[in-house]
Structure formats: structure tokens, C-alpha cells
């Protein structure tokens, strides 16, 4: 059944976003607002209005051209105008109505995806879902991968396509009459990786690890070179990958010594932001200005930024980037060994997350066959693959099936 657009898009976002467990306490601790003043999520009626307006704006033209555009919703301008802003706001002296005509007219003024329209409720509006206005244009303020807001944004990257984000992480997309999500609802592979990185410790401020993997995939798509990211199962390393059944480590593999510890860097960043948020809370309670020049959280975030960029660059070398289950980069340029047995069939996931459609692996290139071989027989491994044409997907073994899951 096709979705009843746009209400089903809003409902899918609410469901998937709830599953991602982004709590109000986490938002408050990480946001630029005072502790306890987390930006409220838009009501479903508002979210539906945002989606509907952006969808029709995507099909509208301005001087014969359609322009990609994004809108960031906040409950008030305070989310954009605060002591430690997440955004740089170019404010309109007089806000304009949030409707298809004004969105299409202002789209070219935003350097999408770098900047977006700032949408807030109209002051004194009769009903929130009927009184939205465009207050200006906003651009991220000195932000790296984790130093992000948690505001909901709706983007229209091309005509007839609309996507809903939590911060900079896409949750759900409507395209070609179907709802699409970047990962399956059942994510035992990613949940297992997350536990390995967190080492069973409670880390309330760390973003979901899967989002950093998605950032690497995004970078691979942007480079347009294609690539393969192969993540081993728990306890596996290069010897287990290459030395089983007589396979030897290819001398062309670029091994790292020591490994590039992305997982450890994420934990360090999480701890730094926890300490930074606690310091901010103390200064607010004591009514003291925040100290400057000791922003360990910023340095930790920039370190993660550099690591992610380096990993993306490694994927351009012919072969696979191999990572441990706790996200240590072990090697790159790796020619993965063949499967232990013939892969009888590969399935592809449909937009409704069924896995019953056969997928022709023989018609694909070496990279796809290597990714399928990597996961076949290993249900705790996962491979992220990007083609040179920009299509991204994962290979996983789910319920005994090798599954190609388009992202």
C-alpha cells in the first residue's frame, strides 16, 4: 500500500525517531539552550504542514528553475539567538508566511544544504499548525559532526522528494510514492557495534554510533569515487579475516599500526561534551559567565571530524577499508577473500522492509561481490558499499539470507 502522503511521512518520522531514543534530557544537555530548556518537537499537525509545504515547494519553480531547499523548525527564535548559538541567523525584518510561494521564492537565497530557512510559529498565532512563518535564513555555526542541534528539519533536495531529519541525521524520506529509511528497523548488526564501542557503559550524551557510519557513507557519496567499508564481527581481526581456510593476507593491504581508533575517539568526545555540559550548568546556576579557551569538547569533536574525513579518503583506494567491531580501522586497500561457499541467492530489501525480492549479484561488479562474500556466513558482520554512480547500500546476513539493503 502506498503511503497517504504527507501524514504517513510524519507518522513514520515519529515512530522511527522514537526508536532512535533521542531523549529530551540528551537534547537539553547538548543544545545551546539552558539546561532543561530543550527545543520542543513540532506537534504532528505542524510536522505534517512542514512536510506538505516543502513537498509542493520542491515542484514549484522560480524564474523557470526549481531549487533544493531545507527548513529548520524551532519553537521560537531563541533556538537561533542564544549565548552559544548552533546557528548563524540572517533575520528578516518582517517574517513572511511559510507557504509554497515564499519557500520557492527564498530557496535560491539558501546555499542548500549548507543553510536553510528558519521556520517558527507566528507570534500571537491562533493555532500553531496554521501560523508558521519564515523568520530568515540560518547557517550552522562552527559545528562539526557531534556539535549539532537536535532541531527537526524538512528538506526538499529535488522535485517530488522530501526528507525529514533529526539534526543532520536523515530519519525518513518520501520518494517515488514510497517511504524510505536509511537503515532497517531491525538493526542487530549496528546495535552490536554500538555496544562494542560503548563497552557496556552508559553514555547518555553520545550520538548513535550508526550515525557516524552514515556520515562516512555520505562522504563516500560526495566524493563520487565509490568504496567499500567492511566491519568485522565481535572478536575478529585481520588474522580471522584472511587466514581462515588458507587465505593469506594480501601484501597490498595497507595495515595501520596502531589502528585508527574511531570508537575510542567517540567515547572521548562523549566524555568531553558531558563535562562541558556540566560546566555550563554550573555557570548557569551560579550566574557566572562561561569560561573560554578550555573547550576540550570542541577539540575532541574536531578530532572525530578529522578521523571521519580520513576514513572517507581511505575508501577511495582500490579495495576495502576493514574495521573491527569496536570501530578500529585496521587496514584499507584490502582485497577481501572469497566466500566459504557458493552464494546461492542475494535478496534486496523493499521500501516496506521486506526481504523477499531476489537480487542479481552476478550482474554486479567486483565490489558488490566482495561485500556479499564478506557477510555470507557471518551474521555479525556488515558491509557499507557505495557505487561510483552514488548509490549506497549495506550487505548483511539476516535470518540466513544475504541481503542487499539500499540506503
N, C-alpha and C positions, 0 to 999 in steps of 0.2 A: 504494500500500500504506500502511495506517495504521501509525503507529509502535507498537513494542512498549513501551508505557509501563510504567515510567519509564526503563528502561535506555537507550532510544534518545534520550531527552531529555538524559541525562548524556553520551552519546556525541556528540550534536550540539554540546553546550556545549564539550566538549574540542576538537573539530575546529575550531569557529569561533573559540574563544579562542586556539588555537594560531595561526590565521591572522592574528589581530589583533596578534601579535608582542609581547605584553606579557612581557618577559623578567624573569627573577629579579633581574638586576642593576638594572633600572629600578625594580622594586619596592623593592629594598633602599635605593636612593638616595633614594626619595621617601617611604618609610614612616617611621613613628615609631620603628621598631626600630633597633638599632645597625646600621651598615653591615655587609653580609654576612649579616644575620640576617633575610632576607626571609621572610614568613609562608608556610609550605608550602601548596600546593594540596591539597585533600582528595583522597584516593585515589578512584578511580571507584566503588568499593563504598560509600564514605562519601557521595559525591555522590548516588548512586542512593538511598541511605537518606534523605538530606535531602529529595530531591525527592518521594519516595513519601510520607513522613510529612507534608510540607507540603500535598501534594495532598489527602490524605484529611482533614487538619485543616481544609482550606478548606470541605469539605462538612459538617463537624461543627457542631453548634450549642451554645451556652452560654446557658441560660435562654431557649431558643427563638430565639436570634439567632446568625447567623454573622458573624464579624468578620474583616476583612482582617488579615493578619499577615505579618511577614517574619522571617527567621532569618539571622544572620550567623555563619559558621563561622570559627573560628580554631583553630590547633593547640594553643594554650594561652591562659590568661588574660593572659599577658604582652603580647599584642597589644592588650588593652584597658587594661592597667595599666602604663604606662611613663612616662618622664620627659616626653615630648612626646606626649600621647595624641591619637589620632584620634577617640576615643570617650569619652563620659562614661558610666561603668558604675554602674548600681544593682544591687549584687551581692546575691544570695540567700545567706543564712547557710548553708543546706543546698541544694545543687543538686538539681534534680528530673530525672527521666528525660525524655529527648527522645522523646516519643511523642505520638500523636494527642490523647489525653485532656489531657495537660498543655499542649500547644500551644494547643488550643482554649480551655482554661481561662484561660491567661495572655494570650490575644490582645487582650482589651479593655484590659489594663494597658499596652499599647504604643500610642502615638499614631501608628499607621502612616499614611503612610510615613516619618514623622519619626524613629521609633525602632523597634527590632527586638529580637528575642530573641537573646541571646548563647549560642551553642552551641559547646561544646568537648568533647574526649574526656574521659571519666571517668578520674580518676587511678587507676592500677592496674588499668584495664580489661583484660579478657582479649584482646579484639580491638577494634581501633579502630572498625570498622563496626558493632559490636554494643554499644558502650558510649559513647554520646553523651549528654550531659546539658545542661540549660538552666542556665546559671550566673547569669543575671539579665537585665536589660533595658539596652540601650545606645542612646545618642543621639549623633549627630555632634557633635564638639567643635570649635567655632569654625572651621568649614570652609566654604570657598567652592568654586567649580567645580573647580579643579585640586588643591586641598589635600585630597585624598581618599585613603583607604586603597585597597588592591587586594584586600581580602578577598572571598571568594566569598559571595554571599548568595542565598537562595532565598525568593521571596515568593509569597504566595497572595492576590492582590488581590480575588478573588471566587470563589464556589463553582465547582469544576471547572477552575480556571485556575491554572497555576503558571509562574513565570518565574525564570530563573537569571541573575544579574548578576555582572559583574566590577566590584567597587566599586559605583558608582552607574550603571554603563552596562549596560543590558539586552543580553544576548547571544542568548538563545533563550527562546521561550515555547511552552507546550503549551496549546492551547485548541481546543475543539470537535473533538477527535480528530486534530488536526494540529499539526505543528511550525511555528512562525513565527519569522522573524528580522526585525530592524528594517531591514536593508538586504540587497540581493542579494550573493551570494558574489562575483560579477563586478562590481567597482566601479571601472571605469576613470575615471569622472567624478570620483569622490571622491579616487582616487589622484592624479589630475592636479591637483586643487585643493590637495591636501596638498603636492605637490612645489612648486607655485607659492608657497605660504605659506612653506615651509621654505627656498626659494631654493637648492635642491640642497645645502644644508648638513646635516651630521649633527647631529641634535638628539635625543640618546637619552632625554632626560627629558620631552619634550613629549608630551602625550597625543595620540592620534589626532585630527586636526582634525575629522574627521567627527563625533566625539562632541560637539563644541561646537555643531555644526549641529543635532545631535539635541537638545541642551539648549534651543536656540531653539524647535524644534518642540514639545518638551514644554511650554515656556512658553506657546506659542500655544494648545495644547490646554487648558491650565489656565485661561486667560483666557476660553475659550468664545466668542470673537468671530470665529474663522476668520481666515485670512490667506494670503498668497502670498509666498514668498521665491524670487526668480529670480536664479540665479548665472550670469553670462556665461562665455563661453569664453575661452581664453588670448588676451591682446592686445585684447580687446573692451572698449569703454566705452560711454557713453551715445550718442555720435555713431553708432557702428556699430549700436546697437540701434534708434535712432529715425530715422536719416537714410538708411538704405538704401531703395531703391525709392521714394523720395519721401516716406517717413513723416517727419513733423516732431515734434519734442519737444513734448509736451503742456505748455501753460503751467501746468497744475495740478500738474505733477510737482514735488515738494519736493526740489530738489537740495541736496546737502551740500557746503560749501566751508570747509575741506578735507574730503575724505571721512573717514568714521569708520573708522579703521584697525584692524579686529579682528585681521587676520593679524599685523600688526606688534606688537600688544599680546600676542598669544600667544607670539611669539618673545621679547619682553621678559620675560614671565613665566617662560618656559623657562630663559632665562639666569639669572634671579634665583634660581630653585629649584636650578639647577646650582651656583651659588656658595654658596647656603645649605647644600646637602648637603655640599659640600666643607669648609665651615667646621665643620659638625657632626662630620665625620670627623676633622678635625684635633684638635678638642677631645676627642673620644673617645680618640684615640691619645695625646694629651698629658695625659689625665686632668684636664682643666680644665673647669669649668662653662661652659655655652654663654652667650655674651653676649646680653643682652636690649636691646630698644629699637632694634635695627638690622635689623629684619626686612623687608628690601626685597621678599622673595618674597611676604609677606603683602599688601603694598601693591599689588604687580603683579597678584596674584590678585584683589584687590578691584576693581581697575580693569577686569579682564576681566569680572568679575561685573556691574559697572555697565553695561558695553557690551552684554552679552548681554541684560540687562533692557531697555535702551533699544531694541535691535533688536526684541525681542518687542513692545514698545509701538508701534513704528512699523508693525508688521504690522496693527494694528487700524484704521489709516487706509485708506479705500477705495482699492484699487489694490495694486500690488506693491512690495515692498522689492527694490531692484536692487543686487546686489553684484558686484564684479569677481571674476575667477578667484582672486585672492590675498586675497579676503575684505575688501576695502574696501567699505563701504556708500556707494554713490554717490547714491542717491535713494530716496524712498519715495512712496507715493501715486501710483505710475506706472500709467497705462493702457497696457498692452503692445500693440504693433502686431499686426495680423492676420497669419496665416501667409502665406508666399510662394506657396503652392499649396494646393489643397483637401486636407485631411487625409482620406484615403480610409478609414482604419481605425485604431482605437486598440486595443491589446492590454492585457490585465491579467496580472500575474504570479500564478501559483498558489502555494500553500504549498510545493510541491516545486520552486519556482523555474523552472517552465516559463513560456513566454510565448506560448501558443497559443490563448488564450481571447479572443474579441472582446469589446470593452467599448463600451457605447453612450454616446459622447460627446455626442450630440445631446440626450440626456435629462438632461444635467448643466447646471449653472449657468454664469454668465459666468466665474467664477474658474477653473473647470476648463478651459473652452475657451481661456482666455487662457494657462494653463500649458501646454496641449498645443501651442498655436500658438508659444509661446516656444521650445520644444525642437525642433519639427518642422524638419528640415533642418539642424540644428545639433547634431551628435553629442557636442560637448564641453560643452554647457550642461546644467543640471539645475535643476528647479523643485521646491520643497517646498511642499505645499499642505495646509491644514487647513480642514475644513468647520466650520460652526457647530455641527454635531452631534458634533464631536470627532474625526471620522475624519481620519487623517493619511495622506499618501501622497507619493510623488515622481512626477514626469513626467520621462522620459528617452527619448532615441532610442538604441535598442540594436539593432545589426545592421540598420539601416534601418527599424526599427519604432518608432513612438511607443508607449511602454509606461507604463501606469499601475501603480505598484508600491505597494500598501497597506503602511503601516508597522505 
